[in-house]
Amino acid sequence: MLVDWPLERLREYRPDRNEPADFDDFWATTLRQAREAATPAHFVPYDAGLSTVEVYDVTFSGYAGQPIRGWFLLPAHRDGRLPCVVNYIGYGGGRGLPHEWLTWSAAGYAHLVMDTRGQGSNGYLVGDTPDPDPVGGPQTPGFMTRGITDPETYYYRRVFTDAVRAVDTARAHPRVDPDRVVVTGVSQGGGITLAVAGLVDGLAAVLPDVPFLCHYRRATEITDAMPYQELVTYLKTHRGDVDPVFRTLSYFDGVNFASRATAPALFSVALMDAVCPPSTVFAAYNHYAGADKDIVVWPYNGHEGGAGWQFPRQADLLRRLLG
């Protein structure tokens, strides 16, 4: 069943943004500090038993110079600099295994898959990157409320910084054309994609699928599905923290990042998605500042969205943009 407003209303939904005055300074300082602490990335050849793709085990510097793992895949038998797709992962998942990420390299792109710090132990994609937690304060099980009482300590400050540094890492690789870097991801990966779109200039395209981490206040009010329910559970327990929690989240809202993003974009949304309700996705889409944008609507799907049906639309867009 539909979990939100009718499509006609969703297409017009452009809520006021809750944005702190120092949003840009906060992120400029965070990213500058991360880049100052960075050391050169390492790309170590990895034998994945594959003959049509070259695989590299990647370690690069993320937030505060902390090491982040990933995979870098190159289509075999192609010379010169290639366009690169930087891929962010859904909630709870890690970088997995190389053979689980063959689509983009099969289409002819370099492909950097970023591990998500602290995640990758929920039963599907394994992770290899720890998250040094500087606070250790009370939190609801999961990642949504880790360090949430202060934007300086919030978990997604570290993740979004890692994600920007992943783009820096891809652009610095000698086989990548730095002017043809694309960012993409599903769910949490889609929310990370929007953050990077608002923080990094010159991206060739932005492909957020059923993005999470958008329009938090409304999400907590209309869905009881995880992971947004982690916020509800935390605030149910910490009754006096409502204002500081939503102040922190305003620094990490995909709606605010979307308002700063200008690269061509293709979103997706599913009208039966209780995990990332459609109005939260349309809030980000309708605020997206780029003129070249579109959204694929899957009317009878839940959080799986378009799944494999979304890729041909993404591939068509990239052929148009990148040749």
C-alpha positions as CSV (number, residue, x, y, z in Angstrom):
1,M,0.0,0.0,0.0
2,L,1.1,3.6,-0.4
3,V,2.9,4.9,2.6
4,D,2.8,8.6,1.9
5,W,1.1,11.3,-0.1
6,P,-0.1,10.9,-3.7
7,L,2.5,11.4,-6.4
8,E,1.0,14.7,-7.5
9,R,1.5,16.2,-4.0
10,L,5.0,14.6,-3.7
11,R,6.1,16.3,-6.9
12,E,5.2,19.7,-5.4
13,Y,6.6,19.0,-1.9
14,R,9.4,21.5,-1.1
15,P,9.6,22.0,2.6
16,D,11.5,24.8,4.3
17,R,15.0,23.8,5.1
18,N,16.4,23.7,8.6
19,E,19.9,24.8,8.1
20,P,22.4,26.1,10.7
21,A,24.2,29.3,9.9
22,D,27.6,27.8,10.0
23,F,26.8,24.8,7.8
24,D,29.3,25.7,5.1
25,D,32.1,26.6,7.6
26,F,31.5,23.4,9.5
27,W,32.0,21.3,6.4
28,A,34.9,23.4,4.9
29,T,36.8,23.0,8.2
30,T,36.1,19.3,8.5
31,L,37.2,18.6,4.9
32,R,40.3,20.8,5.2
33,Q,41.4,19.0,8.3
34,A,40.9,15.6,6.7
35,R,42.9,16.6,3.6
36,E,45.7,18.0,5.8
37,A,45.9,14.7,7.7
38,A,45.8,12.5,4.6
39,T,48.6,10.2,3.4
40,P,48.9,8.7,0.0
41,A,46.4,5.9,-0.9
42,H,47.6,2.4,-1.5
43,F,46.2,0.2,-4.3
44,V,47.4,-3.3,-3.9
45,P,46.7,-5.9,-6.7
46,Y,44.2,-8.5,-5.5
47,D,43.7,-11.9,-7.0
48,A,39.9,-12.3,-7.1
49,G,39.9,-15.1,-9.7
50,L,38.5,-12.7,-12.3
51,S,39.8,-12.4,-15.9
52,T,37.9,-9.5,-17.2
53,V,38.6,-7.0,-14.4
54,E,41.7,-5.9,-12.5
55,V,41.0,-5.7,-8.8
56,Y,42.9,-3.6,-6.2
57,D,42.6,-3.7,-2.4
58,V,42.5,0.0,-1.5
59,T,43.3,1.9,1.7
60,F,43.0,5.7,1.7
61,S,42.8,8.4,4.3
62,G,39.3,9.4,5.5
63,Y,38.1,11.5,8.4
64,A,41.1,12.8,10.5
65,G,43.4,10.7,8.3
66,Q,41.9,7.5,9.5
67,P,42.4,4.5,7.1
68,I,39.4,3.5,5.0
69,R,39.2,0.3,3.0
70,G,37.7,-0.2,-0.4
71,W,37.9,-2.0,-3.7
72,F,39.1,-0.5,-7.0
73,L,38.0,-2.4,-10.2
74,L,39.3,-1.6,-13.7
75,P,38.0,-3.3,-16.9
76,A,40.8,-5.3,-18.3
77,H,42.3,-4.5,-21.7
78,R,41.3,-0.9,-21.7
79,D,44.0,1.8,-21.9
80,G,44.1,5.5,-20.9
81,R,42.1,7.4,-18.3
82,L,38.5,6.1,-17.7
83,P,35.4,7.6,-16.2
84,C,35.0,6.4,-12.6
85,V,32.0,5.5,-10.5
86,V,32.4,5.9,-6.8
87,N,30.0,3.7,-4.9
88,Y,28.6,4.0,-1.4
89,I,26.9,1.2,0.4
90,G,23.5,0.6,2.1
91,Y,23.0,0.7,5.8
92,G,24.8,-2.1,7.7
93,G,26.8,-3.3,4.7
94,G,30.5,-3.2,4.1
95,R,32.6,-3.4,0.9
96,G,31.9,-7.1,0.5
97,L,33.9,-9.1,-2.0
98,P,35.1,-7.9,-5.4
99,H,32.9,-10.3,-7.4
100,E,29.9,-8.7,-5.8
101,W,30.6,-5.4,-7.7
102,L,31.1,-6.2,-11.3
103,T,28.4,-4.2,-13.0
104,W,30.2,-0.9,-13.5
105,S,33.5,-2.3,-14.6
106,A,31.6,-4.6,-17.0
107,A,30.1,-1.4,-18.5
108,G,33.6,0.0,-19.0
109,Y,34.0,2.2,-16.0
110,A,36.6,2.4,-13.3
111,H,34.8,1.6,-10.1
112,L,35.8,2.5,-6.5
113,V,33.7,0.9,-3.8
114,M,34.0,2.6,-0.4
115,D,33.8,0.5,2.8
116,T,31.6,2.2,5.4
117,R,33.4,2.5,8.7
118,G,32.0,0.4,11.5
119,Q,29.5,-1.4,9.3
120,G,29.5,-4.7,7.5
121,S,28.4,-7.2,10.1
122,N,24.7,-7.5,9.4
123,G,24.7,-10.7,7.4
124,Y,25.2,-9.7,3.8
125,L,28.2,-7.5,2.8
126,V,31.2,-7.8,5.0
127,G,33.1,-4.8,6.1
128,D,36.8,-4.2,7.0
129,T,37.0,-0.6,8.4
130,P,36.7,0.2,12.1
131,D,35.1,3.4,13.4
132,P,37.2,4.9,16.3
133,D,34.4,6.4,18.4
134,P,35.7,9.6,20.1
135,V,32.7,9.9,22.5
136,G,31.3,6.5,23.6
137,G,28.1,8.2,24.8
138,P,24.7,6.5,25.1
139,Q,23.2,5.4,21.8
140,T,20.4,3.3,20.4
141,P,21.8,0.1,18.8
142,G,22.8,0.9,15.3
143,F,24.6,3.9,13.9
144,M,22.0,6.7,13.6
145,T,22.5,8.0,17.2
146,R,26.3,7.5,17.6
147,G,27.6,10.8,19.0
148,I,24.4,12.5,18.0
149,T,24.3,15.2,20.7
150,D,27.0,17.3,18.9
151,P,27.7,17.6,15.2
152,E,31.4,17.5,15.9
153,T,31.1,13.9,17.2
154,Y,28.3,12.6,15.1
155,Y,29.0,9.4,13.3
156,Y,28.0,10.7,9.8
157,R,30.5,13.5,10.0
158,R,33.1,10.8,9.7
159,V,31.3,8.8,7.1
160,F,30.5,11.8,4.8
161,T,34.2,13.0,5.1
162,D,35.3,9.5,4.2
163,A,33.1,9.7,1.1
164,V,34.5,13.0,-0.1
165,R,38.0,11.6,0.4
166,A,37.0,8.6,-1.7
167,V,36.3,11.0,-4.6
168,D,39.7,12.7,-4.0
169,T,41.3,9.2,-4.1
170,A,39.6,8.3,-7.3
171,R,40.5,11.6,-9.0
172,A,44.2,11.1,-8.0
173,H,44.5,7.7,-9.6
174,P,46.4,7.7,-12.9
175,R,43.8,5.5,-14.7
176,V,40.9,7.9,-13.8
177,D,39.8,11.0,-15.7
178,P,39.3,13.4,-12.8
179,D,36.7,15.3,-14.7
180,R,34.5,12.3,-15.2
181,V,33.8,11.0,-11.7
182,V,30.3,9.9,-10.8
183,V,28.9,9.1,-7.3
184,T,26.1,6.6,-6.6
185,G,24.6,4.5,-3.9
186,V,21.3,2.9,-2.7
187,S,19.5,3.9,0.6
188,Q,22.3,4.9,3.0
189,G,24.6,5.0,0.0
190,G,22.1,7.3,-1.7
191,G,22.2,9.7,1.3
192,I,26.0,9.6,1.3
193,T,25.8,10.3,-2.5
194,L,23.8,13.5,-1.9
195,A,26.2,14.6,0.8
196,V,29.1,14.3,-1.6
197,A,27.1,16.0,-4.3
198,G,26.7,19.1,-2.1
199,L,30.4,19.0,-0.9
200,V,32.4,18.3,-4.1
201,D,32.5,20.5,-7.1
202,G,32.8,19.2,-10.7
203,L,31.2,15.8,-10.4
204,A,30.1,14.4,-13.8
205,A,26.8,12.9,-12.4
206,V,25.0,12.0,-9.2
207,L,22.9,8.8,-8.9
208,P,21.1,8.5,-5.6
209,D,18.7,5.6,-5.3
210,V,15.9,5.6,-2.7
211,P,18.1,7.9,-0.6
212,F,18.2,7.6,3.2
213,L,19.4,10.4,5.5
214,C,17.0,13.1,4.2
215,H,14.4,15.2,6.0
216,Y,14.9,13.5,9.3
217,R,12.1,15.2,11.3
218,R,9.4,14.1,8.8
219,A,10.8,10.6,8.6
220,T,10.6,10.2,12.3
221,E,7.0,11.3,12.3
222,I,5.6,9.1,9.5
223,T,7.5,5.8,9.6
224,D,8.2,3.2,12.4
225,A,10.6,1.3,10.2
226,M,14.3,1.0,10.9
227,P,16.7,2.8,10.8
228,Y,14.8,6.0,11.3
229,Q,13.2,4.3,14.3
230,E,16.6,4.4,16.0
231,L,16.1,8.2,16.3
232,V,12.6,7.7,17.7
233,T,13.8,5.2,20.2
234,Y,16.7,7.4,21.3
235,L,14.4,10.4,21.8
236,K,11.8,8.3,23.5
237,T,14.5,7.5,26.1
238,H,16.4,10.9,26.1
239,R,13.3,13.1,26.3
240,G,15.2,16.3,26.8
241,D,17.5,15.9,23.8
242,V,15.0,16.6,21.0
243,D,16.3,20.1,20.1
244,P,20.0,19.2,20.2
245,V,19.4,16.0,18.2
246,F,17.6,17.8,15.4
247,R,20.2,20.6,15.5
248,T,22.9,18.0,14.9
249,L,21.0,16.3,12.1
250,S,20.6,19.6,10.3
251,Y,24.3,19.5,9.5
252,F,23.7,16.0,7.8
253,D,20.4,16.4,6.0
254,G,20.4,15.4,2.4
255,V,17.9,18.2,1.7
256,N,20.6,20.8,2.7
257,F,23.3,19.1,0.6
258,A,20.9,18.8,-2.4
259,S,20.4,22.6,-2.3
260,R,24.1,23.0,-3.0
261,A,24.5,20.3,-5.6
262,T,24.6,21.2,-9.3
263,A,25.8,18.1,-11.2
264,P,23.4,16.2,-13.4
265,A,21.4,13.9,-11.3
266,L,19.1,10.8,-11.6
267,F,17.2,9.9,-8.4
268,S,14.9,7.1,-7.7
269,V,11.9,6.7,-5.3
270,A,9.5,4.0,-4.5
271,L,6.0,4.9,-3.4
272,M,5.6,1.9,-1.2
273,D,8.9,2.5,0.6
274,A,8.3,2.6,4.4
275,V,12.1,2.7,5.1
276,C,12.8,5.9,3.2
277,P,9.3,7.5,2.8
278,P,8.7,9.1,-0.6
279,S,8.2,12.6,0.8
280,T,11.7,12.5,2.3
281,V,13.2,11.6,-1.1
282,F,11.1,14.2,-2.9
283,A,12.1,16.9,-0.3
284,A,15.7,16.4,-1.4
285,Y,14.9,16.0,-5.1
286,N,12.8,19.2,-5.2
287,H,15.5,21.2,-3.5
288,Y,18.3,19.8,-5.7
289,A,19.9,22.8,-7.3
290,G,21.1,21.2,-10.6
291,A,19.0,22.0,-13.6
292,D,19.7,18.7,-15.3
293,K,17.8,16.3,-12.9
294,D,15.2,13.6,-13.1
295,I,13.6,11.1,-10.8
296,V,12.4,7.5,-11.6
297,V,9.3,6.6,-9.7
298,W,8.6,3.0,-8.9
299,P,4.9,3.0,-7.9
300,Y,4.5,-0.6,-6.7
301,N,7.9,-1.1,-5.0
302,G,9.1,-0.8,-1.4
303,H,12.7,-0.1,-0.4
304,E,14.1,-2.3,-3.1
305,G,13.1,0.5,-5.5
306,G,14.0,-0.2,-9.1
307,A,16.8,-2.7,-8.1
308,G,18.2,-4.1,-11.4
309,W,15.8,-2.0,-13.4
310,Q,17.4,1.2,-12.4
311,F,20.8,0.5,-13.8
312,P,19.9,0.8,-17.5
313,R,18.5,4.3,-16.8
314,Q,21.7,5.2,-15.1
315,A,23.8,3.8,-17.9
316,D,21.8,5.7,-20.5
317,L,22.4,8.9,-18.6
318,L,26.1,8.4,-18.3
319,R,26.4,7.5,-22.0
320,R,24.7,10.9,-22.8
321,L,26.9,12.8,-20.4
322,L,30.2,11.0,-20.8
323,G,30.1,9.5,-24.3
